[in-house]
Every structure is written in C-alpha cells, then in structure tokens.
Amino acid sequence: MAVEEEGLRVFQSVKIKIGEAKNIPPYPGPNKMRDCYCTVNLDQEEVFRTKIIEKSLCPFYGEDFYCEIPRNFRHLSFYIFDRDVFRRDSSIGKVAVKKEDLQKYHGKDTWFQLQPVSADSEVQGKVHLELRLSEVITDSGVVCHKLATRVLECQGLPIVNGQCDPYAAVSLLGPSRSDAKKTKVKRKTNNPQFDEVFYFEVTRPLSYTKRQFDVEEEDVDKLALRVDLWNASNLKFGDEFLGGVRVPLKVLGQAGVHDAWYFLQPRENGNKSVKADELGSLRLNIVYTEDHVFLSERYSPLTDLLLQSAHMEPVSASAAHILGEVCREKQEAAVPLVRLFLHYGKIVPFVSAIANAEINRTQDPNTIFRGNSLTSKCIDETMKLAGMHYLQVTLKPIIDEICTEHKPCEIDPVKLKESENLETNRENLRQYVDRIFNVITTSGVRCPTVMCDIFFSLRESAATRFQVDQDVRYTAVSSFIFLRFFAPAILSPNLFQLRPHHPDPCTSRTLTLISKTIQTLGSLAKSKSANFKESYMAAFYDYFNEQKYADAVKNFLDLISSSGRWDQKSIETPIMLKEGFMIKRAQGRNRFGMKNFKKRWFRLTNHEFTYHKTKGNSKGEGALCRIPIENILAVERLEEESFKMKNMFQVIQPERALYIQANNCVEARDWIDILTKVSQCNRKRLSTYHPSAYLNGHWLCCKQSIDSAPGCTPCTGGLPANIQLDIDGDRETERIFSLFSTYMSKLVKMQEACGSKSVYDGPEQEEYSTFVIDDPQETYKILKQVVSAVQTLEQQHAQYKRDKFRKTKYGSQEHPIGDKSFQCYIRQQSESSTYSI
C-alpha cells in the first residue's frame, strides 16, 4: 500500500533479520534464567512477534520478517519481553531506531544496546496548537497582554493497557511562574478532538511593592508553553504520560499568532540513567526500502527496453541481462526483473532465452545450472512467487505434523540420546521421508502453469544441447524443483510461509535429515550413497535404493515439464490461504440480538471465509459462520469513527457487512489484500461501498437512512485475480532504475569493454573479463539507451526533491514540528516574513 503524494506514490517496506540477544540481566530469584521473546513495532504498534526462547539469557531467534508498511511512522522499535505465566509479561529493554536513521544500518549486522522501557519515553502521535497574543484593556484602563492557547486535536496517541482516555494539561512556564490548566477527558479515542481555549496573562499591570507602584513586564521570549497529554487512568498508580511538547513564545514573532502541528516528545527526565551494558544487546539486520514511484509514462522508455529483452538476439545484449552483469549480486537484479516480467506476462520467454544462452555456454552436462547465475536466480524467484500456494497445499500438512509430533529422528550414533533407540529413530525418519516423497511426486497436477512452461523450456534446451546424455532432460528440471524449491522449503519452512517461526533445534534436525534425503532422491544421481559424506546417511539411504523411487521421480518430472496439459481452474482442492485470531462485530441476524464484539478464529481458503469459536475447531467443522467466496462483494477499510476502533475492515455480502478488527495495521492490510484477490472475479462485485457503518438508523458516511442504499464511495481499484501475484509494474521499474543508477560506473566500464572488444580481437583485458559480451556493437547500443533513460529519471527525481523541499511547510499536519525541525520552522517563518515585508 502506497502513501500518496502529489504526482507520486511512496512505497515503504522493511526486511528484518532478528538474530540474537546477549547478556540479558538475570531474573531476580533462585532461577536466574528467563523465557524471552522479541517484538517488532511501528511506533507503539506491534506487527510481529518471535517465538519464546526458554531458559536463556542469550536467546537466539534467527527469525526473518518482511512487511509492506501501510502508513507513516517515526520509529521502528524492538522490545525484549520476559514471559510471565502468572502476570503480565515484563519488558526488559528496547531498541528504537528513528525512520531517518534506518539507512545508517541498511543491510548490516548490527548490535544495538537495549535501552530501558518507561511510560515516560513511550511516546507517539502529534498535537495541533494555535497560539495568539493579544492586548486586553482591564477595568482600570490599563493595557495588559494575554496569551490565548487553543488545543484543537491530537492524532495517533498510544493505546495504554488497551484503552486511551486522553486529556491535555496546558502550562505557561517562566522564570517566576507556572500556571496550569486542563482540557476535558475524551473517552475511548486516540485521536481526540479537544478544541478548547485557555487564557494566560503574559504582562502583569500595577504590581504593588513596598517601595513604589510600577509596571512589571516579563520578557515574552523567556516564556514557554508546555502541553502534556495524559491518559486518565482508574488505576491507583495515577494517570499515564502520553507525550508532551514545549513551545517557546518567541515563535509568535511580530504577528503574535502561531498555528502548527507538533510531534509529541518524551519527558526530558523520562529515561532514568542506566549503564550501557546493564540490559544487554540485540543483533539485528534491517533493510528499509522507500520506493518513490512516478506515473507510468515516465518509466516507458526504460520499461520498453527491459521488455524487449525476452526477444533480443543475442540475449546477452539485452537491458535485463546487462542489469545482471553490473549488479554486485545476481539476486539484486533477479527480484525486480522477475516481478516485472511476471506483471507483463513475459517471464517464460525471458527465462527461456537466458537459460538457453547459459546451457549453450555449459560444456559439461553434470554442471548444468550449478552456479548462482542470473538464470538460476530468476527461476528461484519465479518459483517463490508463483509456487507459494503450491507449497502450501503440498507440504504444509505434513510439515505441521512433524513440528507438532516431535518424534525422535536422530540417526547419527554420536548425537543419539541415551533414552533413544537408533532403529526406532530410523523408522520414524523413513516414514516421514516416504510420506513427503509421495506427496511431492503425486502433486504434479497442481504445479503452477508458469513453472511447467519454464521447466518445459529447460528440458528442451538441455536435451538439444546434450543429445548423448539421456538423463539431462530430467536433471535440468530436478536441479530446480527438488534442489532449489522443495528441499529448501523442508529445511526452513518459516522462510516459505509454511510455519510462523523457525522450528526448535530437535525438529530442525529432523527436517535437515529429510531435506538431504529428498534432495538426493530427486537428483537421479548414478551412485546415490556416494552423495553423502556421512556414513550414517549412506546407510539410511539404502532404504530407498529401489527402482520405484527413480521411476516416480521421472514420472513427476515428465508431468511438470510438459506444457499446456490442463486448466488449473478445474483443480478444486481447497487451499488454506490465511488464518488467525481477530475481533468481529456480531452481524445481528436476530433482530433483537446484541451486536457485540467477540474474538474469533478466522480461516480463509479458496472456497470460503469462516470463523470459529476457537482455533481447535477450525479444521472445516464447527464454523460459526461460513461465507462462500462468491458471496464476497467487496472488502474495504472501515473508518475508525464508526466504532472508535483502529484497524477495522468490512467484508460486504449481499445481505449485510461483517465488521472485523485486525490486531495491527499490517495484518489488516494483509487480510484486505488476500480477501480482495481471492474474490476479485466474482460477477456481482460492487463498484461503490459505504466507508462507515450503519448505526442508529442511518449510514454515518452519507446519512442515508435505508440500510440497503447504494454505496457513496467508489471501491478501491481492482487487483489481479491470481492470488499469488500482486505486482506493481512501475514500482519494479523504479527499483531497476535505482540499481542501474547505483551501478552507473559499471555501465560506463561495460561500454568501454564493448569498445575494447570491437577494436581489439585479441585476449580481453582483465578488468573487462567479468562481463559476458557476445555482440559488442549491439550491447553498446543498448547500453547507451539504458544510460540515457536512467539519467532522465535521475533528473526527474532530483527535480521532484527540489520541488518538495520548496513546498514543505513545517508545522503542517503532514510535516509536524519535531525536535530536529524546530529550527527549520523558525528559519522558514523568518524567510516568509522577510519576503512579505
């Protein structure tokens, strides 16, 4: 989801590897160990939680998290919690990285010191203030000055212990005064509308002293206004601090008026001093990406160049291949290229072209696709995108079972525990391998068409290039489907969305042994046991030295590498797409029923959307409500004001709408996306909807009283019906442009290499030998066009930044004044007043 700006869309995403924590302070008791987990938060909103690592002061997590960020944020925060069975989990420490500082740590393994967590420092949100200094004539005829302070509203305040009942305390601070006033408490909202005005005397007339009557005037520049936001708590501990702001009255200037938004700040003494090493540290790898995407027409020259790559001769002269040559890692180029070609329906001809070129450069059939080439990385990425749901329906049930049962499967005599039996473990492992092998080799009919078409092309190219080797048509395909698809998914199911977290060490070992065996079974090598360095693995593999296993692999490979065999829409196997706890509002089927909110377990397949009382009842039976996919007419966000609740969305059906609250903004967006995609082809989909709820006899948005009245707002834009692929072509071209821009020096060097190769027909210079250049003239021509397109986009980005800087108004709702932007605001005000004079 993009943040819209003028003529531009901004996409934010973050990829995080949570490594480990160390030197966590011991628990104050006889058992010093702790049960710790780590959360990822956008400001104060939790969007991810690791599994709990028990009994450790140096917990290793090893978990990866990726999300598209659907809103603006100030801090990316990480909290370490200690689980408490009897009480609320206690926070040990946190790492908070400001958004503007994320680039400092981009892609680097970094140890961060944990900082103390206190209510005074847990701050988010912004406040809108209006200050006006005016002259007032008193009853005695003396002129004095009064400051009118208007507290209009706040946005995005933190929710404390599940509730937010905010009020504002307003104080005028000076060398000899501290006047305080309060607003009314606004209940159950973190976006309160106060709109209250408070008056403070700034000039004191006729202050009597023993010596004489005089007029004592304070220096206004020495005064400051303090606004603190508090949560009105019923607890005995008192009200909780939500954040504050200090505004020096010098901002009033000559006009005597100041109207601005401010970011709330922590209290200056909020964090008690704690030594750096007292709370331990956390190792993180953070990759934050911000894509600034223009309108499509600006990308047309570069997009057209890239799409021509699928049909260019030779393919090594194409723009897409050139990107792979100049990038430091082939993976960098493969990710946006695959997504772009998938979006435009050209992935099969493109991958076929680069694969055929690589096969023709390969001398030994046994080394085919062994390296990390652009071809292998592109096919890997295509399988990840197009094959994710294929993995779900094929492997997830058995992987879930393995992770739940915890059967001992260790077959290394050295690692065997005293209580375990080697033969029993071998039998457990053999049964698991047999079951996974069978579900894989019988799953050919479910293999996505785009993967089958690519495998067909690989098979034909390999068979044509190496006509003597009868097995190369199988190994060319098995090197991807087994070695790079199924085996990695078994080894690390959390990376392929088969499990929410990395398995425990015992289960991870079992999956490693299964993955090794499946990989070898799929390789069709002549001497199977020789593939294992470990003697215990070679002995275990004797169970599978039967011709039926080789035949099953070949039949499977034949099926998935035959093009155009069936229509996938005829496959009716239910695929579990997403599930999890959310809160739903009762739909009120009974006219007099209570429309209350309850926590339910939701489950979405490609057939229906259901919710259940508990997770245990979600295997298809015991559903409290079933909504067939064809009955979903629209899925849209619900405005917060409807129920004073955040992260709500609505599933609109023919008779009513189901209102649901997700746990956080990322989860809400994920549910809306997947529900929209899976119902996209419904014939009766709505074109308009009501963004607010129907309450008290009318729609809150348009005030219509008829509950069946047509919607008043257009539904959000259509998404691809293919539930696996939701790709923005312009965003991918922008990413490719960024790579070309980053590696511009290599593009120039490649141009030099083309010139050198055209002039000198001898040995290549060493500095140019890394480039694959089959046709120097054609490659140089495409390079020149790429450089021209990239330089044009660079100029457009630079112009946009200049225009944005010129239009940025500090103190506006979009750019509130913060601790670093206050001086920018003062300078901006000074420049504008000078200009007006």
HELIX and SHEET records of a PDB file:
HELIX    1   1 LYS A   99  TYR A  105  5                                   7    
HELIX    2   2 VAL A  220  LYS A  222  5                                   3    
HELIX    3   3 LEU A  249  LEU A  252  5                                   4    
HELIX    4   4 SER A  296  TYR A  299  5                                   4    
HELIX    5   5 SER A  300  LEU A  307  1                                   8    
HELIX    6   6 GLN A  308  HIS A  311  5                                   4    
HELIX    7   7 VAL A  315  ALA A  317  5                                   3    
HELIX    8   8 ALA A  319  VAL A  326  1                                   8    
HELIX    9   9 LYS A  330  HIS A  343  1                                  14    
HELIX   10  10 ILE A  347  ARG A  361  1                                  15    
HELIX   11  11 PRO A  365  THR A  367  5                                   3    
HELIX   12  12 LEU A  374  ALA A  386  1                                  13    
HELIX   13  13 MET A  388  GLU A  405  1                                  18    
HELIX   14  14 LEU A  422  THR A  441  1                                  20    
HELIX   15  15 GLY A  444  ARG A  446  5                                   3    
HELIX   16  16 THR A  449  ARG A  465  1                                  17    
HELIX   17  17 VAL A  472  ILE A  481  1                                  10    
HELIX   18  18 PHE A  482  PHE A  486  3                                   5    
HELIX   19  19 ALA A  487  LEU A  491  1                                   5    
HELIX   20  20 PRO A  493  PHE A  496  5                                   4    
HELIX   21  21 PRO A  505  SER A  523  1                                  19    
HELIX   22  22 SER A  529  ASN A  531  5                                   3    
HELIX   23  23 SER A  535  TYR A  541  1                                   7    
HELIX   24  24 ASP A  542  PHE A  544  5                                   3    
HELIX   25  25 GLN A  547  ILE A  560  1                                  14    
HELIX   26  26 GLN A  568  SER A  570  5                                   3    
HELIX   27  27 LYS A  615  ASN A  617  5                                   3    
HELIX   28  28 ILE A  629  ASN A  631  5                                   3    
HELIX   29  29 GLU A  640  SER A  642  5                                   3    
HELIX   30  30 CYS A  665  VAL A  678  1                                  14    
HELIX   31  31 GLY A  729  THR A  742  1                                  14    
HELIX   32  32 MET A  744  VAL A  759  1                                  16    
HELIX   33  33 GLU A  766  TYR A  768  5                                   3    
HELIX   34  34 PRO A  776  LYS A  807  1                                  32    
HELIX   35  35 PHE A  822  SER A  836  1                                  15    
SHEET    1   A 3 VAL A   3  GLU A   5  0                                        
SHEET    2   A 3 LEU A   8  LYS A  22 -1                                        
SHEET    3   A 3 PHE A  60  ILE A  69 -1                                        
SHEET    1   B 4 VAL A   3  GLU A   5  0                                        
SHEET    2   B 4 LEU A   8  LYS A  22 -1                                        
SHEET    3   B 4 SER A 281  VAL A 293 -1                                        
SHEET    4   B 4 ASP A 109  GLN A 113 -1                                        
SHEET    1   C 4 GLU A  45  ARG A  49  0                                        
SHEET    2   C 4 CYS A  36  LEU A  42 -1                                        
SHEET    3   C 4 HIS A  75  ASP A  82 -1                                        
SHEET    4   C 4 SER A  90  LYS A  98 -1                                        
SHEET    1   D 4 GLN A 193  GLU A 201  0                                        
SHEET    2   D 4 VAL A 143  GLN A 155 -1                                        
SHEET    3   D 4 LYS A 126  ILE A 137 -1                                        
SHEET    4   D 4 VAL A 257  PHE A 263 -1                                        
SHEET    1   E 4 ARG A 177  LYS A 182  0                                        
SHEET    2   E 4 PRO A 166  GLY A 174 -1                                        
SHEET    3   E 4 ALA A 224  ASN A 231 -1                                        
SHEET    4   E 4 GLU A 240  PRO A 248 -1                                        
SHEET    1   F 2 ARG A 204  TYR A 208  0                                        
SHEET    2   F 2 PHE A 213  GLU A 216 -1                                        
SHEET    1   G 7 ALA A 623  PRO A 628  0                                        
SHEET    2   G 7 GLU A 608  HIS A 612 -1                                        
SHEET    3   G 7 PHE A 597  THR A 605 -1                                        
SHEET    4   G 7 MET A 576  ARG A 585 -1                                        
SHEET    5   G 7 ALA A 657  GLN A 661 -1                                        
SHEET    6   G 7 MET A 648  ILE A 652 -1                                        
SHEET    7   G 7 ALA A 634  ARG A 637 -1                                        
SHEET    1   H 2 THR A 688  TYR A 689  0                                        
SHEET    2   H 2 THR A 713  PRO A 714 -1                                        
SHEET    1   I 2 TYR A 694  LEU A 695  0                                        
SHEET    2   I 2 HIS A 698  TRP A 699 -1                                        
END                                                                             
